[in-house]
């Protein structure tokens, strides 16, 4: 039987760019990658673009636990993105958290 990894947190953060703002959104999200990769507890932080609707840009993230994920969310570059940058570039977004299911 498959078991859950109740410590690790997987985050799927999806952002739909406003019309004509896709390139600017990709650039704004790409800036977050280097500092995030240096954060303790960051296992995976990858940026993807949807094939059927390129205005959707998605982070797939994996974190050691909820505590380090919460610390990531409080980082100044993340709060700056959500508070100041996102409203200008994003039409719709959703951030979902998961528990990993192990093989």
LOKEKE-94897 format. One line per field, with one value per atom (N, C-alpha, C): residue in three letters; chain; atom name; x, y, z. Coordinates in pm, 1 decimal, decimal comma. Atoms other than C-alpha are relative to their C-alpha. Layout:
LOKEKE-94897
residu <- [ALA_...]
chaine <- [A_...]
atome <- [CA_...]
c1 <- [X_...]
c2 <- [Y_...]
c3 <- [Z_...]
//
This chain:
LOKEKE-94897
residu <- [UNK_UNK_UNK_UNK_UNK_UNK_UNK_UNK_UNK_UNK_UNK_UNK_UNK_UNK_UNK_UNK_UNK_UNK_UNK_UNK_UNK_UNK_UNK_UNK_UNK_UNK_UNK_UNK_UNK_UNK_UNK_UNK_UNK_UNK_UNK_UNK_UNK_UNK_UNK_UNK_UNK_UNK_UNK_UNK_UNK_UNK_UNK_UNK_UNK_UNK_UNK_UNK_UNK_UNK_UNK_UNK_UNK_UNK_UNK_UNK_UNK_UNK_UNK_UNK_UNK_UNK_UNK_UNK_UNK_UNK_UNK_UNK_UNK_UNK_UNK_UNK_UNK_UNK_UNK_UNK_UNK_UNK_UNK_UNK_UNK_UNK_UNK_UNK_UNK_UNK_UNK_UNK_UNK_UNK_UNK_UNK_UNK_UNK_UNK_UNK_UNK_UNK_UNK_UNK_UNK_UNK_UNK_UNK_UNK_UNK_UNK_UNK_UNK_UNK_UNK_UNK_UNK_UNK_UNK_UNK_UNK_UNK_UNK_UNK_UNK_UNK_UNK_UNK_UNK_UNK_UNK_UNK_UNK_UNK_UNK_UNK_UNK_UNK_UNK_UNK_UNK_UNK_UNK_UNK_UNK_UNK_UNK_UNK_UNK_UNK_UNK_UNK_UNK_UNK_UNK_UNK_UNK_UNK_UNK_UNK_UNK_UNK_UNK_UNK_UNK_UNK_UNK_UNK_UNK_UNK_UNK_UNK_UNK_UNK_UNK_UNK_UNK_UNK_UNK_UNK_UNK_UNK_UNK_UNK_UNK_UNK_UNK_UNK_UNK_UNK_UNK_UNK_UNK_UNK_UNK_UNK_UNK_UNK_UNK_UNK_UNK_UNK_UNK_UNK_UNK_UNK_UNK_UNK_UNK_UNK_UNK_UNK_UNK_UNK_UNK_UNK_UNK_UNK_UNK_UNK_UNK_UNK_UNK_UNK_UNK_UNK_UNK_UNK_UNK_UNK_UNK_UNK_UNK_UNK_UNK_UNK_UNK_UNK_UNK_UNK_UNK_UNK_UNK_UNK_UNK_UNK_UNK_UNK_UNK_UNK_UNK_UNK_UNK_UNK_UNK_UNK_UNK_UNK_UNK_UNK_UNK_UNK_UNK_UNK_UNK_UNK_UNK_UNK_UNK_UNK_UNK_UNK_UNK_UNK_UNK_UNK_UNK_UNK_UNK_UNK_UNK_UNK_UNK_UNK_UNK_UNK_UNK_UNK_UNK_UNK_UNK_UNK_UNK_UNK_UNK_UNK_UNK_UNK_UNK_UNK_UNK_UNK_UNK_UNK_UNK_UNK_UNK_UNK_UNK]
chaine <- [A_A_A_A_A_A_A_A_A_A_A_A_A_A_A_A_A_A_A_A_A_A_A_A_A_A_A_A_A_A_A_A_A_A_A_A_A_A_A_A_A_A_A_A_A_A_A_A_A_A_A_A_A_A_A_A_A_A_A_A_A_A_A_A_A_A_A_A_A_A_A_A_A_A_A_A_A_A_A_A_A_A_A_A_A_A_A_A_A_A_A_A_A_A_A_A_A_A_A_A_A_A_A_A_A_A_A_A_A_A_A_A_A_A_A_A_A_A_A_A_A_A_A_A_A_A_A_A_A_A_A_A_A_A_A_A_A_A_A_A_A_A_A_A_A_A_A_A_A_A_A_A_A_A_A_A_A_A_A_A_A_A_A_A_A_A_A_A_A_A_A_A_A_A_A_A_A_A_A_A_A_A_A_A_A_A_A_A_A_A_A_A_A_A_A_A_A_A_A_A_A_A_A_A_A_A_A_A_A_A_A_A_A_A_A_A_A_A_A_A_A_A_A_A_A_A_A_A_A_A_A_A_A_A_A_A_A_A_A_A_A_A_A_A_A_A_A_A_A_A_A_A_A_A_A_A_A_A_A_A_A_A_A_A_A_A_A_A_A_A_A_A_A_A_A_A_A_A_A_A_A_A_A_A_A_A_A_A_A_A_A_A_A_A_A_A_A_A_A_A_A_A_A_A_A_A_A_A_A]
atome <- [N_CA_C_N_CA_C_N_CA_C_N_CA_C_N_CA_C_N_CA_C_N_CA_C_N_CA_C_N_CA_C_N_CA_C_N_CA_C_N_CA_C_N_CA_C_N_CA_C_N_CA_C_N_CA_C_N_CA_C_N_CA_C_N_CA_C_N_CA_C_N_CA_C_N_CA_C_N_CA_C_N_CA_C_N_CA_C_N_CA_C_N_CA_C_N_CA_C_N_CA_C_N_CA_C_N_CA_C_N_CA_C_N_CA_C_N_CA_C_N_CA_C_N_CA_C_N_CA_C_N_CA_C_N_CA_C_N_CA_C_N_CA_C_N_CA_C_N_CA_C_N_CA_C_N_CA_C_N_CA_C_N_CA_C_N_CA_C_N_CA_C_N_CA_C_N_CA_C_N_CA_C_N_CA_C_N_CA_C_N_CA_C_N_CA_C_N_CA_C_N_CA_C_N_CA_C_N_CA_C_N_CA_C_N_CA_C_N_CA_C_N_CA_C_N_CA_C_N_CA_C_N_CA_C_N_CA_C_N_CA_C_N_CA_C_N_CA_C_N_CA_C_N_CA_C_N_CA_C_N_CA_C_N_CA_C_N_CA_C_N_CA_C_N_CA_C_N_CA_C_N_CA_C_N_CA_C_N_CA_C_N_CA_C_N_CA_C_N_CA_C_N_CA_C_N_CA_C_N_CA_C_N_CA_C_N_CA_C_N_CA_C_N_CA_C_N_CA_C_N_CA_C_N_CA_C_N_CA_C_N_CA_C_N_CA_C_N_CA_C_N_CA_C_N_CA_C_N_CA_C]
c1 <- [83,6_0,0_88,0_-74,8_122,0_-13,0_8,7_206,4_30,7_-21,8_204,4_125,6_-111,6_509,8_-61,8_73,9_346,7_87,8_-88,8_651,6_16,1_-25,6_725,3_-127,8_111,1_504,5_28,5_-7,8_442,4_-96,9_81,8_313,1_-8,6_21,6_163,0_-60,2_41,9_139,1_-18,5_34,4_-39,2_-41,6_27,4_-54,4_-37,7_39,6_-246,1_28,4_-40,7_-88,9_-115,4_91,8_-298,8_39,4_-25,6_-329,5_120,2_-118,8_5,7_107,5_-94,4_187,8_74,7_-60,7_312,3_151,3_-146,4_677,3_42,6_-33,1_683,0_-24,1_26,5_526,0_109,3_-108,0_783,0_126,0_-119,9_1063,0_-12,0_20,0_914,4_9,8_-7,8_878,2_139,8_-135,4_1219,8_96,2_-83,8_1379,0_-6,4_16,7_1245,1_78,2_-59,2_1426,5_134,8_-135,1_1789,1_-2,0_-1,1_1721,5_-76,1_77,8_1460,8_81,2_-82,8_1700,1_102,3_-96,5_1935,7_-64,1_67,7_1671,2_15,9_-6,4_1715,6_-135,2_123,3_1460,4_-65,5_52,3_1398,1_53,4_-37,2_1399,7_-18,4_30,6_1243,0_-72,9_65,8_1142,9_19,1_-15,2_1079,7_-114,8_96,0_900,3_-40,1_53,8_675,6_-103,5_101,2_454,2_-93,5_99,1_132,4_3,8_-7,6_135,6_-129,2_127,6_-236,6_-46,1_32,3_-255,0_124,0_-129,5_85,4_-7,9_12,4_-53,1_6,7_-11,5_-50,0_144,8_-136,6_288,3_-9,9_19,4_329,6_132,1_-108,9_576,4_-41,7_12,5_610,9_109,3_-93,4_772,3_-7,6_-1,5_879,1_86,5_-65,1_977,5_14,1_-28,9_1124,2_-117,9_116,7_824,0_-77,0_87,1_548,3_68,7_-69,7_769,9_91,6_-89,3_1027,8_-80,3_86,3_749,8_-56,5_52,5_594,7_108,4_-112,1_937,4_25,7_-14,9_970,0_-105,7_109,8_630,2_18,3_-23,4_748,1_124,5_-120,9_1068,9_-37,8_33,1_1080,8_-23,2_18,7_1115,2_-130,9_128,4_806,6_-115,0_107,2_592,7_-3,7_-5,0_710,9_-70,3_65,9_603,3_-152,5_144,9_257,5_-67,9_62,7_190,5_13,8_-29,8_349,4_5,8_-21,7_429,4_-121,6_109,2_151,3_-123,6_122,9_-141,7_8,7_-17,7_3,4_5,2_-27,4_73,3_-97,5_75,8_-168,2_-150,3_145,2_-533,2_-66,2_57,0_-595,2_114,6_-102,3_-390,9_-59,1_39,2_-418,5_126,5_-112,3_-171,8_-59,0_54,1_-236,9_113,4_-97,9_-54,7_-41,9_22,1_-18,5_96,4_-93,5_135,6_45,1_-55,1_364,7_-43,6_28,2_258,3_121,4_-123,4_559,8_-28,8_18,9_608,6_-10,2]
c2 <- [-119,0_0,0_125,3_-125,4_347,7_72,0_-77,3_567,7_146,2_-143,6_942,0_41,0_-65,8_1145,3_122,7_-107,3_1365,6_117,6_-111,4_1584,2_92,1_-80,9_1702,0_65,4_-76,9_1965,0_23,9_-29,9_1993,0_114,6_-116,3_2323,6_11,8_-31,3_2390,2_141,2_-140,2_2765,2_39,3_-27,8_2856,7_145,6_-140,5_3207,2_17,3_-29,0_3314,9_146,3_-135,9_3620,0_77,8_-88,7_3914,6_0,4_-5,6_3950,7_90,2_-75,7_4063,3_9,4_-10,2_4014,4_-131,3_130,9_3653,2_9,4_-9,6_3739,7_71,7_-72,9_3989,4_-86,5_89,9_3731,4_-104,9_99,7_3467,7_62,1_-67,3_3716,6_26,0_-29,7_3819,0_-126,7_125,9_3456,6_-60,1_53,9_3357,6_63,4_-71,8_3619,8_-66,3_63,5_3424,2_-130,8_134,0_3103,4_-6,6_8,7_3173,9_13,8_-8,6_3298,3_-115,1_109,4_3027,6_-128,6_121,6_2749,6_-1,5_-8,6_2872,3_-14,2_9,2_2851,0_-139,5_131,0_2573,1_-70,0_77,5_2298,2_-0,5_1,8_2370,6_-123,8_122,4_2036,4_17,1_-19,7_2139,3_132,6_-127,1_2475,0_23,3_-6,5_2461,4_77,2_-85,7_2695,0_-66,8_66,5_2559,8_88,4_-71,8_2697,7_-102,2_93,3_2524,9_-1,8_16,5_2387,3_48,0_-32,7_2434,9_143,6_-140,3_2786,6_64,9_-52,3_2959,3_115,2_-106,5_3236,2_-56,9_63,9_2984,3_-36,2_27,0_2978,1_-62,0_78,5_2726,4_-35,5_52,2_2660,8_-135,8_127,1_2300,1_3,3_-15,8_2308,5_-119,6_100,4_2055,4_54,1_-54,0_2152,9_-107,2_96,9_1960,9_-17,7_5,9_2048,0_131,3_-118,3_2303,9_122,3_-111,0_2514,3_73,3_-66,2_2580,6_59,6_-59,1_2636,3_133,9_-124,9_2898,0_107,5_-95,1_3061,2_54,1_-42,7_3071,3_105,5_-91,9_3242,2_137,3_-126,5_3511,2_74,4_-65,9_3590,6_131,5_-130,9_3955,7_-4,9_4,9_3865,6_-69,2_65,2_3641,4_94,8_-94,1_3895,1_118,4_-107,3_4165,9_-44,4_50,3_3948,8_0,6_11,6_3876,2_135,2_-127,6_4227,5_107,1_-111,8_4450,3_-36,6_37,4_4259,8_-73,8_85,1_4001,0_78,0_-69,1_4247,8_62,2_-61,9_4411,7_-101,0_97,5_4087,8_-116,9_124,7_3817,8_26,7_-7,1_3776,9_-91,7_102,0_3467,7_-84,0_88,9_3248,1_-91,4_95,3_2950,4_-66,9_67,4_2806,3_-117,3_120,8_2446,7_-76,4_79,0_2238,0_-146,3_143,3_1861,0_-67,7_90,0_1580,9_-101,2_91,9_1358,9_-143,4_142,9_998,2_-74,3_69,9_772,1_-126,7_121,7_480,2_-124,8]
c3 <- [0,0_0,0_0,0_5,6_-83,7_133,1_-123,9_208,2_-27,8_14,0_250,4_74,2_-67,8_335,7_64,5_-66,6_596,1_39,9_-31,5_643,9_-119,6_118,7_290,4_-51,1_55,3_133,8_-147,5_142,5_-238,8_-27,2_33,6_-368,6_-151,7_140,6_-710,0_-2,3_4,8_-768,1_-146,2_139,6_-1092,2_-16,0_26,4_-1237,1_-147,2_138,2_-1548,5_-27,8_34,7_-1706,7_-61,7_70,3_-1811,0_-147,5_144,0_-2186,9_-28,7_37,0_-2328,3_107,6_-111,7_-1994,5_28,1_-26,2_-2027,4_15,8_-8,0_-2094,6_127,7_-122,2_-1807,1_123,4_-112,3_-1572,7_11,6_-3,2_-1669,2_58,9_-51,4_-1601,8_150,0_-143,1_-1265,4_84,7_-74,9_-1155,3_-5,3_14,0_-1288,0_100,1_-97,2_-1060,6_138,1_-131,6_-760,3_12,8_-2,9_-854,2_71,0_-58,7_-759,3_152,3_-146,1_-405,5_66,6_-59,1_-345,2_3,4_2,6_-449,4_113,7_-110,2_-173,3_137,8_-129,6_99,8_59,6_-64,5_356,0_-12,9_9,2_302,2_-136,5_136,6_-66,1_-71,3_70,2_-248,2_-150,5_141,8_-579,4_-16,1_30,4_-726,6_-148,8_145,3_-1099,4_-62,0_69,4_-1337,4_-131,3_118,8_-1615,3_-68,0_76,6_-1890,6_-63,3_53,3_-1993,4_-152,1_144,7_-2347,9_-67,6_64,3_-2422,3_25,6_-28,2_-2272,8_59,1_-45,0_-2253,0_99,4_-100,0_-2032,3_142,2_-132,0_-1741,8_25,8_-43,3_-1566,7_139,5_-121,9_-1284,8_65,6_-80,9_-1006,5_54,7_-70,1_-892,2_106,2_-110,9_-550,3_93,1_-106,7_-289,6_112,7_-118,9_63,6_105,6_-106,0_356,1_94,9_-88,4_574,0_-8,2_4,5_628,7_61,4_-65,3_855,3_-99,2_96,5_581,6_-115,7_102,7_327,3_48,3_-56,2_555,7_6,1_-2,0_596,6_-140,9_139,5_216,9_-35,4_31,8_187,5_64,2_-70,6_430,9_-49,0_50,8_238,6_-68,9_59,2_125,1_-150,9_145,4_-244,1_-36,8_26,6_-224,0_34,6_-36,5_-38,4_-97,5_99,6_-281,0_-128,7_121,0_-574,6_18,3_-19,5_-428,4_22,6_-33,5_-298,1_-107,7_88,7_-562,0_-149,1_140,0_-882,1_-57,0_47,9_-916,1_-45,6_43,2_-930,0_-139,6_132,0_-1242,7_-113,6_104,9_-1429,8_-5,6_-12,4_-1313,1_0,8_10,2_-1408,4_102,6_-88,0_-1195,2_54,5_-52,8_-961,9_106,1_-102,9_-731,0_53,2_-65,5_-480,4_77,7_-62,0_-373,3_69,1_-75,6_-110,7_1,6_1,5_-120,5_96,1_-67,2_83,8_-103,8_97,7_-119,4_30,3_-13,6_-179,4_-52,8_34,9_-183,2_-79,8_79,6_-423,4_87,8]
//
